[in-house]
Amino acid sequence: MNNLLARLVLLLAAFAPSLAFADDAAWPQFRGPDGQGRAEATNLPLTWSETENVVWKTPLEAQGWSSPVIEGNEIWMTAATPILATEEEKKQRLASNTGNQPLLVAKELRMRAVCVDRTTGKILHDAPLMTQGEPDPVHTLNSFASPTPVIENGRLYCHFGTNGTACLDTQSLEVVWTNRELQINHENGPGSSPVLHGDLLYIHFDGSDQQYVVALDKRTGEVVWKTDRSGKMDENPQLKKAYGTPLVVAIDGQEQLISPGSDWLYSYDLKSGRELWKLNYGVLGFSIVPRPVTGHGMIYMCTSFMKSELLAVQYADVAEPKIAWRFNRQAPQQPSPLLVGDELYLAGDRGVATCLDAKTGEVLWSQRLGGNYSASPLFADGKIYFSSREGVTTVIQPGRTYQELAVNKLDGQIMASLAAVDQALYIRTDKALYRIEKK
């Protein structure tokens, strides 16, 4: 291990939130073990294509942008099979729509969990979870199965937004429980991924009509607490929705649920749901998608749509959390930020990558990658991976100057974030799941 990689591994250990998963849950949730897009994988391939370094490629029939999660030899993803509405049915369903967005309309939705063998790529299970008649429409850039599930000790927790949440026993394939009572108007479909900590499953419900956060008992699916968003927002319902995923962070010795919603960053007590503090962005921020990352006594988050900004919220050595600095040029609206050491890396939706000094916000470099981005970047094996919707993954060397190492292309779109375990990358496109490894 070279000195640079050794330093980075130590930094990752120091910055990782206190999330405990079983040893065989190699990639248990959205953005990996620490929820911040960082992996301990080694000896990963630098280059790949449809014909190079592909151990297996498994076609996927049902659609979904959820990222893969991995436990033992099983890779799990959520998927959905929509029975699409006719043009006349679509016209009737959208007659009262005020969002003016391109929407996909279904008259029935079949929600599923798909399992792929990690060694062979064979589809082991295609387990039905729930069915929903006339589900709310989703944006054509979204899917009916975008939230990433969580896996722990043979239990897969699958969330489909207002269409329901389910727990699957991955051995018996029995649905342990479902919760269909938490309903909102997403306007553009589901996006927030669930977070598991201890015995509770935390989920955002930020719609145009209602905005709240819930904690479910992971054993039963029952609501343990439900807390309404308290921050004042714009009167326009379209500006109240959000699609963010929370992060558990220890602040002053207390673990807190750090939760971005429209216009406000909130902190909640994990057990009771009591609001501990909230901070206004100082700008109009809604449809929040990126998941925060943390380090250096700060929370780094993006305000998403309208005029997206990256905010560095300082929580250490201050009387109360405050915005230490902000960055507003090509800040991501969808991809989450990535913190590696003293540098913060951003993938702008329109293909501009930026590296900032994490402590000061100084721009160290900015580089046009090309393409459009929804997936969050990954740090693994001492390298950073940016994956575009066009199926292109640009690999760079982390550092205070831009150093491109490789550009790799696969068929299909990459909307899901990459997973990295042992010596392999797992990449889900809209067409297939790949295991990428040196051959």
N, C-alpha and C positions, 0 to 999 in steps of 0.2 A: 504494500500500500504506500503510495507516494505521500509526501508531506501535505500537499494540498487536499487530497482526498481524506487523509486522516483528520485534518483540521475541520473539514466539512462534516464528517461523521460525528465528531465531538459537538459541533455546533447544533446539529440536528437533535442530538440527544438532549441538549440543554434547552432547546426551544419547544420540544414536543409537549403538547397538552397531556394531562393525565387521563388517558383513555385506556382502559384495560380490556383486552380481548383474549380469547383462548389462543394458545400457541399455534394451533393449526389454522387459525383464521388469518391467512397470509395477506389478504387484501380485503378487509371486512366492510368497508364503507366508501362513500364518495370521497375521492382523493386520498385513499389509502389509510394506513394504520393511524397516523396522526391527524388525518383530515386536511392536510395542507399540501398534498401533492408531492410528497417526498418518500423515496423508497430506498431500501437497503440492498437492492439487487446489484449484482456485479457481472462483469464480463458480458455485457449486452452487446449485440451487434450494432455496428455504426451505420451500416447500409443494409437496405432490403428493397425488394420489389415483389411483383407477383411471382417471379421466378427465382428469387434469391433470398436465402435465409428464412424461408417459410416452412416451419415444421409441419403445420397443417392449416387448412383454411376450411371453415365450416359454414356453409350457406345458412342464413337465417331467414325464415319465411315471415314470421310475425314482426311488426315494426316496433321500434322503441329506441329512444336515445339514452336510456339509462346505461351507466357504466357497469362493467362486470365487477362482481365481488367473488372472492376466492376463499374457500376453506377446504383444507386437505387436498384431495384430487378433483374437487368439483368447482366448476366455474358457473356462477348463477347470474342471470339477467332477467329483468322483467320485460314483458312484451305485451302487445295488445293487437287484437284482430278486430278492426272496425268493419261493420257492415254498412257501407256508405249509403247515404240518402240519395234519392234521385234529384235531378235538378229542380223539379217542382217542389219536392219535400224540403230541399235546401232553401229555396226561396221563401217558403212559408216559415221555416224555423228562424231565418235571419231577418224577418220583416221588422222586428222590434230592436234589432241590434244597433247600438249607437257608437260602437268602437271603431268602425270604419277600417277593419283589419281583414286581410285575406284569411278565411277560415275554412277548416275541414269539418264537414258535418256528417255524423253517423247516426243511423237509426238504432244500432245496437253495438255494444262493445263487449268483447270477450277478453278479459284480463288473465294473463298467464305468467308462469315462471318457467324459464328454460334453463336446463342444466347441461353443460358440456364437459366431457371427460378431459381433464387437463393434459393427460398423456397422449391420448389418441385423437382428440378432437371430435369424437363421436357424441352425438346428442343422446344423453342418457334419459332425460325426462323432459316432458312438455306438460307441465302440471296446470290444470285449470284452477283459477282462484275465485273469480267473481264474474258476474255478467251484469251489465247495466243497459237498460233500455233508454234510448234517446239521450245519450250523454251530452253534456255541454260541448259546443264546438271548440276546436283547438286551432291556434294559428298554424298556417301551413309550414312555418319554420319549426314548429314544435311537434310533439307526438303525444299520443295518449298514454305513453309509458316513458316519460322523461325522468322522473325522480329515481335516483339510484337506491336499491335496497340495502339493508344491513344484514349481515350474517354473523351468528354467534352460536357456538355449541349445537349445531344441527337445527337451528331455527333461522328461517329467512323472513325478515320483516319487509313487506312490500307495500309501497304507498302509491296510490294513483290519484292523489288530490281529492277533490270533492266526490270522486267515484268510489272511494273507499280505501281502507287499509286492511291488510291481511297478514297473518302469521302462518307460515308453512313449515311443517316438520319435513326436513329434507331427506329423511330416511324412509318414513312411512308414506310420504306424499299426502298426508292428511292436512287439511286446513284446520289449524288449531283454533283460530278465532278470526272474526272479521269485525270491523267497526265501520258502519255506514251512516252514522248519525252526524258526522261533522261535515257540513256542506256550506260552500260559499260559491260565489260567481268569480271564477278565475279570469274570465274574459278571453284569455288566450290559451287556456289549458293548464295542466299541472306542471310544476317545475321544482318545487322545494323538496329536497331529499330529507328523509328522517335521520335522526341522530340518536344512537343508543348509548346510555351511560348508566351503569348500575342496573337497577330494575325498571328504569323508565325509558320510554321512547318519546323523543321530543319532535314536534312537527309544527311548522308554520302554516297558518291559514290566513293569508292576506289577499282578500278578494276586493272587488269594487264595492261590495255591499257590506261585508263584515271583515274585521281584521283582529286576529287573536292568535295566541300560541297555546298549544296543549301538551300535556304529558300523559301518555298512556301507560298502564301497567303492562309490561312486556309479556306477562304470563296469561293475561285475560283479555287485553285490548280495551279494558274499561278506562274511562277518563279519570285520572287522579287529580289533575288541576287544569283549569282553563283560564287564561288571563287575557283580557282585552287590551289592545294597543291603546295607550292613553295620550299619545302625542297629537297635537292639533295638525290636521292636514288640509290640503286644498279642498274646496267644496266639490270639485269635479270628481265623480266616482272613478273615472278612468285613471286618475292620478293617485289613487289610494291602494292599488294592487301592487303586489310584490311576489317574488319567486325565490327568495333567498334561503340559504341553509345555515343554521346556527353553528357555533363552535363553543366547546367547553374550555374555559380559560381560568386558571388560578390567579386571583387578584387579592393581594394582601392576605394570603393564606386561605382564601375562600374560593371554592370552585363556583363559577358563575356561567350561566348560559348567555353568551354574547350573540345577540339576535338583531340583524338588520331588517328594518321594515321601511315603508315609504316615509321619507323625510327625517327619520329618526333611527338612531342606534340605541338598542335597549339592552339592559342586563337584568336577568331574572335569577331568583333563588331556585336552585335545582329541585329541591324537595317540595316547596310550597307554591312556586310560581309567583311569589311576591316580586314586584318590580323593585330592583335595587337602585337603578339610576337610568336616565336616558339623556341622549345628547342630540340636539338638532344639527343637521348637516350644514345649515347656513345656505343651502342651495336647494332647488326643487329636485328631489330624487325619488323616482318611483320605478316600478317594474324591476326591482332589485333582483339580480341573478347571481353575481359572483359570491362565493363563500369567503369570509374574512380569513386572514392569516395573522399570526401573532409572533412577536419577538422584540427584543430590545425595549421591553416595557411598553410596547405599542400594539394597537390593533390596526391592521391595514385593511381597508374596505373600499368598495366602489359604490358610487351613488347611482349608477346605471343610466336610465334613459333621461331624455331632455338634453342636458349638458353634463355628461358623466365626469366625475372627479374621483381621484384616488385620495382618500383621507387617511392621515396617520394620526390615530387617536391615542394620546399618551395617557396611560393609567398608572404608571409607576412614578413615585416621588412627586406626586401632585395631590392636592387636597381633594380634587374630584376630576374625573376624566375630562380632557380637553383636546381640541384639534391642534396638534403641534405644527403640522404643515399639510399642504394640499397640492395636488398635481392635476392639471385639467387639459393636457394636450394628448389626444388619442388614448384617453383612459378607457379601459374595457367596459363594455355594457353587459357582456355575457361571460367571458373567461375570467376565472378567479386569478388573483395575483399569486406570485410564487416568491417566497423568501429563502434565499440561500446565503448564509453568512451575513455579511454587512450589505448585501445588495438585494434589491427588490426588482423582480422581473414582471413585465406586463405584456400581454398579447392583446393589442387592440383589435376590435371586431373587424376592421377593414385592413388588417394585415401589417400594421406597424408595431414592431416590438420595441420596448423601451426598458432600459436599465437605470434604476435610481439608487442613490445612496439611501439606505433604509433609515439612517439616523437623521439626515438633513433634508432629504427630498431632492438633492442636487441631481440633475440629469447627467448621467455618465455617458450614455450613448442611446441613439435611436436609429432603427434600421427597418427599412421596408422589406417585409418578407414576401408580400404578394398574397392574394387569396383573401378569404373571409374566415373568421374564427368564432367558434362557439365553445369548443373543448378547452378545458383548463390545462396549462402547461404542467409538465412533469419534470422533477429532478431525480435522476437515478444514475448510478455508476459514474458519478462525477460529471454528468452531462445534463443539458436541458433540452427537452423535446417540446416543440410547438407544432400542433397538428391542426390543419385547416379543414374547412368544410369541403374542399376540393380533393381531399384524400392525401394531401402532401404533409409530411412531417419534416420539419427543419431541425437539425441537431446542432447545438452550439456548445462551446466551452464557456462555463460561467466565468465571469470576470468583469473588470472595469473597462475593458475594450471589447468590441464585437469580434468574435472569432467563430465563423461558420465551419462546421465539420462535415456535414453531409445534408443532402436533400433527397428524401425518399418518397415514392409515389405508390399508392395502392388504388385499386378500383373502388369506386363508390365514395360516399361522403363520410367524413369523420365528425360526428356530432358528440359522441361520448368521449369522456376523458380516458387516457391510457392507464393501464395497470402494469406494474413491473414486479415480478416475484422471481427470486433465485437468479437465473440467467436468461430469463425470457420476458419479452413484452407481449401484452395481450391487447389487441386493438380491435374494437368493434366499429364496423362501418354500417351503413344502411343496408348492406348486402350480406355481410359475413362477419364471423369472428376469426381472428388470426392469432396464431402463436408464432412470434418472431424470435428466432434464436440462431446463434451461429451454427452453421452446418459444415 
